[in-house]
Structure formats: structure tokens, C-alpha cells
């Protein structure tokens, strides 16, 4: 399948409704968030989106990403820092 992951038609062609997990990990944060939301809306069992804005993973942010269909956010900088500290 070729096309934008933010397109309903492209996601349908990819049979996203059959997916156990959709990973949205492009370098574009907005594309990742929209892809995860659309994938869940179309029936994906679980979604994960990569973000570059650390505010999104802060505990002080009053945004319900799960309510938007995004099960987990990945913030690579935080993951790397955690590994370095170990």
C-alpha cells in the first residue's frame, strides 16, 4: 500500500481494522498522532504514536490521549535518557 497514513482510504487498503497494533513512528509528530487516531477509529486494536514534543508525555498535561484513541506515546529522548541513566 502506498500513500499517506492520514488517509482513510490508505488505512482501509492496509486493512488497519485487522491490526493488533499500529505503530505511527514517522519523523512528523502530527502525522503520527492523526494516524494513530484514525487507525483506532477504523478498528485497530491498539495504537502507538511517536512524539517529539516532551510536553505530551508530561504528567501535567490535561489531555486524554487514550480518549483520542492513542494507547501509548513514545518520546525517544526520554527513552534514551532512561537507558543512559541505567
Protein Blocks (a to p, Z undefined) as FASTA:
>chain_A
ZZdfkbfklmmmnommlpfbdcdfbfblklmmmmmmmmmmnopabdcdddfbfklmpckb
ccdfklnopabdcdfklmmmmmmmZZ
